Amino acid sequence: MFHLPFLLLMGLILFTFFWVSFGSSKLRLPSVLIYILLGVGAVFIFPRNEAIHWGAEIGIVLLFFLLGLEFPLARMVEISKRIAPAGLLDVLLNLGGAMGLALIFGLDSLSALILGAVAYATSSSISAKMLEEQKRLANPEAEFILALLIFEDLISPLLVSLIAGAGAGEEMTVSFAALLLIKIVILIAGAVTIGHYGFRRLQPFISRHLQKEFMPLMTVGIALAYAGIAMAIGLSEILGAFLAGVMLSETGKSSDLEHLILPVRDITLPFFFFWFGTTISLGEGVSNFWLLVLMIIWSVAGKLLTGYTGGRLFGLNPRVSLRAGFSLIPRGEFSAIIASLAAPQLRVLSGIYILVTAFIGVYLFQKAPTLAGRHHGKVTRRTQA
């Protein structure tokens, strides 16, 4: 490993991230994929760098904190009710389907759960960026896609906490599940109580001092502190950070607070994907090649079924539902977060899976209107004949 002065190392990394982000925007590729590939290529230079790891921790905490800011309690309840049928179908087909494949290949229950969780969630960052770039935010499927992503965003932190607890050496017994559930309920109840009775009353304070230099300190401090509380009771910092955002969303100043934190997140978040790439050693090989192939095939089929059937349940017509299905395939940040909790061999398989499905997903997203129109036209002609 090269021994460079800390400031020089950070400067070179950030400058590299700048060129990656700039180049990916020109090529219309998700920068998250390039960051991971960059980490894979730099694994021999940065095998275990604490500075990069801590930057990664802060970045992912702030990502989930900002996500939580978008979910006041009333909105979470409303969205959950409307998207619930499609969301549950998504869990069954994509989480359950990948778990079933892993169990068929002889993996233990925890490894199967990890692979199922890796295969579960569509990438929110890739999908949101593609909807904007393809100018499809006004399309009827956009609301359904975003609602389903929100549902996944609510489920994923719970999956992370479950896997993190089980990975800490706890056996996945009924008592362990009950204890984990109690911890989660306590953490959520604490967030709801603090948000409703505490932060809701902070609106005048935040409005008065929003532009002061101490507001980012308060906001980031709350995010890191509640994430730390979650870790202290054996849960994932991801869930704690998400709930910290939910708490502060009750102030009614989510948009203003988001603008305070976005620059910090944009600097630190690339470190997570880069760090994740450094944890993938392709030299170890893929221990279950055919499992990987079947997971990739199922990841496309499962999301197509989810998009089409879930879209119909959501009230979309067949053509628009199919267009939504072709737009749900890329995996990204949530899959990378969960894969980082896996053992080395599973991490390699998961890393390759994320990269392949992300590239396939981006391609199919771009072609979704054409593919859906072509298929719908064939079905219509066949019906008329």
C-alpha positions in Angstrom: 0.0 0.0 0.0 1.2 3.5 -0.8 1.9 5.7 2.2 0.8 9.2 1.3 0.2 12.2 3.5 -3.5 12.1 4.6 -4.3 15.5 3.0 -2.7 14.5 -0.3 -4.5 11.2 -0.3 -7.9 12.8 0.3 -7.2 15.5 -2.2 -6.3 13.0 -4.9 -9.4 10.9 -4.1 -11.8 13.8 -4.2 -10.3 15.1 -7.4 -10.7 11.7 -8.9 -14.3 11.6 -7.8 -14.9 14.9 -9.5 -13.7 13.6 -12.8 -15.7 10.4 -12.4 -18.9 12.4 -11.6 -18.2 14.9 -14.5 -17.4 12.1 -16.9 -20.4 9.9 -16.0 -22.8 12.9 -16.4 -21.4 13.5 -19.9 -21.8 9.8 -20.8 -25.2 9.6 -19.0 -24.0 6.7 -16.8 -24.8 6.5 -13.1 -21.7 7.6 -11.2 -22.3 5.0 -8.5 -21.3 2.3 -10.9 -18.0 4.0 -11.8 -17.2 4.6 -8.1 -17.6 0.9 -7.4 -15.5 -0.1 -10.5 -12.9 2.5 -9.4 -12.8 0.8 -5.9 -12.5 -2.7 -7.5 -9.5 -1.4 -9.5 -7.9 0.3 -6.5 -8.3 -2.7 -4.1 -4.5 -3.3 -4.0 -3.8 0.3 -3.2 -6.5 0.8 -0.5 -7.1 -2.7 1.1 -8.0 -1.4 4.5 -7.9 2.4 4.8 -9.6 3.7 7.9 -10.1 7.2 6.5 -12.0 5.9 3.5 -14.1 3.7 5.7 -15.1 6.5 8.0 -15.9 8.7 5.1 -18.0 5.9 3.8 -19.9 5.6 7.1 -20.7 9.3 7.3 -21.8 9.3 3.6 -24.2 6.5 4.0 -25.6 7.8 7.2 -26.3 11.2 5.5 -27.9 9.5 2.5 -30.5 7.7 4.7 -30.9 10.8 6.9 -31.8 12.9 3.8 -34.1 10.0 2.7 -35.9 10.2 6.1 -36.4 13.9 5.7 -38.7 13.1 2.8 -41.0 11.0 5.0 -43.1 12.8 7.5 -45.2 10.3 9.5 -48.5 11.2 7.7 -46.9 10.7 4.3 -45.4 7.4 5.2 -48.9 6.1 6.3 -50.6 7.4 3.1 -48.0 6.0 0.6 -47.9 2.7 2.4 -51.6 2.1 2.0 -51.7 2.9 -1.7 -48.6 1.0 -2.8 -48.9 -1.9 -0.3 -50.2 -4.5 -2.8 -47.4 -3.8 -5.3 -44.9 -3.5 -2.5 -45.8 -6.8 -1.0 -45.6 -8.5 -4.4 -42.2 -6.9 -4.9 -41.0 -8.4 -1.5 -42.4 -11.8 -2.5 -41.0 -12.0 -6.0 -37.6 -10.3 -5.6 -36.6 -10.8 -2.0 -38.3 -14.2 -1.7 -37.4 -15.4 -5.2 -33.7 -14.7 -4.7 -33.8 -16.3 -1.3 -35.4 -19.4 -2.7 -32.7 -19.7 -5.4 -30.0 -19.4 -2.8 -31.6 -22.1 -0.6 -31.9 -24.4 -3.6 -28.1 -24.0 -4.1 -27.5 -25.1 -0.5 -26.7 -21.7 1.1 -27.6 -21.2 4.8 -30.5 -19.1 5.8 -28.5 -16.0 6.6 -26.6 -16.1 3.3 -29.9 -16.6 1.5 -31.4 -13.6 3.3 -28.4 -11.5 2.4 -28.6 -12.4 -1.3 -32.4 -11.9 -1.3 -31.9 -8.5 0.2 -29.2 -7.6 -2.3 -31.6 -8.6 -5.1 -34.7 -6.9 -3.6 -34.5 -3.1 -4.0 -34.3 -1.1 -7.2 -31.7 1.7 -7.1 -33.5 4.9 -6.0 -30.6 7.1 -7.2 -30.3 5.4 -10.6 -34.0 5.3 -11.2 -34.7 8.9 -10.1 -31.8 10.2 -12.2 -32.9 8.2 -15.3 -36.5 9.5 -14.9 -35.2 13.0 -14.9 -32.7 12.5 -17.8 -35.2 10.7 -20.0 -37.9 13.4 -19.3 -40.3 10.8 -18.0 -41.2 12.4 -14.6 -44.5 13.6 -16.1 -45.4 10.1 -17.4 -48.1 8.2 -15.6 -45.7 5.4 -14.5 -43.4 7.9 -12.7 -45.7 8.2 -9.7 -46.0 4.4 -9.4 -42.2 3.9 -9.8 -41.4 6.5 -7.2 -44.1 5.2 -4.8 -42.6 1.7 -5.1 -39.1 3.0 -4.5 -40.4 4.7 -1.3 -41.9 1.4 -0.2 -38.6 -0.3 -0.7 -36.8 2.6 1.1 -39.0 1.9 4.1 -38.3 -1.9 4.0 -34.6 -1.8 3.3 -33.4 -0.2 6.6 -35.3 -3.0 8.5 -33.5 -5.6 6.3 -30.2 -4.0 7.1 -30.9 -4.1 10.8 -32.0 -7.7 10.7 -28.9 -8.8 8.7 -26.5 -6.7 10.8 -27.9 -8.3 14.0 -27.7 -11.8 12.6 -24.2 -11.2 11.3 -23.0 -10.1 14.7 -23.1 -13.7 15.8 -26.7 -14.0 17.0 -28.7 -17.1 16.0 -31.8 -16.4 13.9 -34.2 -17.9 16.5 -37.6 -16.8 17.5 -36.3 -15.1 20.6 -33.6 -13.3 18.6 -36.3 -12.1 16.1 -38.6 -11.0 19.0 -35.7 -9.1 20.7 -34.8 -7.4 17.4 -38.4 -6.4 16.8 -38.6 -4.9 20.4 -35.4 -2.9 19.7 -36.8 -1.6 16.4 -40.1 -0.7 18.0 -38.3 1.2 20.8 -36.1 3.1 18.3 -39.1 4.0 16.1 -41.2 4.9 19.1 -38.4 7.2 20.3 -38.2 8.9 16.9 -41.9 9.4 16.7 -42.1 10.8 20.2 -39.1 13.1 19.8 -40.3 14.2 16.4 -43.9 14.9 17.4 -43.4 16.4 20.8 -39.9 17.9 20.3 -38.8 18.8 16.8 -42.3 19.9 15.7 -41.9 22.8 18.1 -38.5 23.7 16.6 -40.0 25.2 13.4 -39.7 28.8 14.6 -36.2 28.2 15.8 -35.1 26.7 12.5 -36.8 29.4 10.5 -35.1 32.1 12.5 -31.6 30.6 12.4 -31.6 28.6 9.1 -28.8 30.6 7.5 -26.6 30.5 10.6 -23.3 28.5 10.5 -24.3 26.4 13.5 -27.4 24.8 11.7 -25.5 22.2 9.7 -23.7 21.3 13.0 -27.0 20.7 14.7 -28.5 18.8 11.8 -25.5 16.5 11.1 -25.1 16.0 14.8 -28.6 14.7 15.2 -28.2 12.3 12.2 -24.9 10.9 13.5 -26.2 10.7 17.1 -29.4 8.8 16.4 -27.4 6.5 14.1 -25.0 5.9 16.9 -27.9 5.1 19.3 -29.1 2.5 16.9 -25.7 0.9 16.8 -25.4 1.0 20.6 -28.5 -1.2 20.9 -27.4 -3.6 18.2 -29.3 -2.2 15.2 -28.0 -0.7 12.0 -26.9 2.9 11.8 -28.8 3.1 8.6 -32.2 2.7 10.4 -31.1 5.2 13.0 -30.1 7.8 10.4 -33.4 7.3 8.5 -35.4 7.8 11.7 -33.4 10.9 12.5 -34.5 12.3 9.2 -38.1 11.4 10.0 -37.8 13.2 13.3 -36.6 16.4 11.7 -39.2 16.2 8.9 -41.8 17.0 11.5 -40.4 20.5 11.7 -41.9 21.1 8.3 -38.5 22.4 7.1 -37.3 19.3 5.3 -36.4 21.1 2.0 -34.4 23.8 3.8 -32.6 21.3 6.0 -31.8 19.2 2.9 -30.1 22.0 1.2 -27.8 22.4 4.3 -26.7 18.8 4.2 -26.6 18.0 0.5 -23.0 19.4 0.0 -21.7 17.3 2.9 -23.4 14.2 1.6 -22.2 14.8 -2.0 -18.6 14.9 -0.7 -18.8 11.9 1.6 -21.2 9.5 -0.2 -18.9 8.6 -3.1 -16.5 7.2 -0.4 -19.1 4.5 0.4 -19.4 3.2 -3.1 -15.6 3.4 -3.6 -15.0 1.7 -0.3 -17.5 -1.0 -1.2 -15.6 -1.6 -4.5 -12.3 -2.1 -2.5 -14.0 -4.9 -0.5 -14.6 -6.9 -3.7 -11.6 -9.0 -4.6 -12.3 -10.5 -8.0 -9.2 -12.7 -7.6 -11.2 -14.8 -5.2 -13.5 -15.9 -8.0 -17.3 -16.6 -7.9 -18.1 -19.6 -5.8 -21.6 -20.0 -7.2 -21.4 -19.0 -10.9 -24.8 -20.6 -11.9 -26.5 -19.1 -8.9 -25.2 -15.7 -10.0 -26.5 -16.3 -13.6 -29.9 -17.4 -12.3 -30.1 -14.5 -9.9 -29.5 -12.0 -12.8 -32.1 -13.6 -15.0 -34.6 -13.7 -12.1 -33.8 -10.1 -11.2 -35.0 -9.0 -14.6 -38.0 -11.3 -14.7 -39.0 -10.5 -11.1 -39.0 -6.7 -11.6 -40.9 -7.0 -14.9 -43.6 -9.0 -13.1 -43.6 -6.6 -10.2 -43.9 -3.6 -12.5 -46.5 -5.0 -14.8 -48.8 -6.7 -12.1 -48.1 -4.0 -9.5 -48.8 -1.3 -12.1 -52.1 -2.8 -13.0 -53.0 -3.0 -9.3 -52.0 0.7 -9.0 -54.4 1.6 -11.8 -52.1 1.8 -14.8 -53.0 0.5 -18.2 -51.1 -2.6 -19.6 -48.7 -0.6 -21.8 -47.7 1.9 -19.0 -47.4 -1.0 -16.5 -45.0 -2.8 -18.8 -43.0 0.4 -19.3 -42.7 0.6 -15.5 -41.5 -3.0 -15.3 -38.7 -2.3 -17.7 -37.7 0.7 -15.6 -37.3 -1.1 -12.2 -34.4 -3.4 -12.9 -31.2 -1.5 -11.9 -29.9 -2.3 -8.4 -27.5 0.0 -6.7 -27.0 1.7 -3.3 -29.2 -0.5 -1.1 -27.8 -3.6 -2.7 -24.3 -2.3 -2.1 -25.1 -1.5 1.5 -26.4 -4.9 2.2 -23.6 -6.7 0.3 -21.0 -4.9 2.4 -22.4 -6.9 5.4 -21.7 -10.2 3.6 -18.8 -12.7 3.9 -16.0 -12.2 1.3 -17.3 -14.9 -1.2 -20.8 -13.5 -1.1 -19.5 -10.0 -1.4 -17.8 -10.9 -4.7 -20.9 -12.5 -6.1 -23.0 -9.6 -4.9 -20.7 -7.0 -6.3 -20.7 -8.6 -9.8 -24.5 -9.0 -9.5 -24.9 -5.3 -8.7 -22.7 -4.1 -11.6 -24.3 -6.4 -14.1 -27.9 -5.7 -13.1 -27.2 -1.9 -12.9 -25.8 -1.9 -16.5 -28.7 -4.1 -17.8 -31.2 -1.9 -15.9 -29.8 1.3 -17.3 -30.0 -0.1 -20.8 -33.6 -1.4 -20.4 -34.7 1.9 -18.7 -33.6 3.8 -21.8 -35.3 1.3 -24.1 -38.5 0.9 -21.9 -40.9 3.1 -24.0 -39.8 1.3 -27.2 -39.9 -2.2 -25.8 -43.2 -1.7 -24.1 -44.7 -0.1 -27.2 -43.4 -2.9 -29.4 -44.7 -5.7 -27.1 -48.1 -4.0 -26.6 -48.5 -3.6 -30.4 -47.8 -7.3 -30.9 -50.4 -8.2 -28.3 -53.0 -5.8 -29.8 -52.5 -7.2 -33.3 -52.7 -10.8 -32.0 -56.0 -9.9 -30.2 -57.5 -8.2 -33.2 -56.6 -11.2 -35.4 
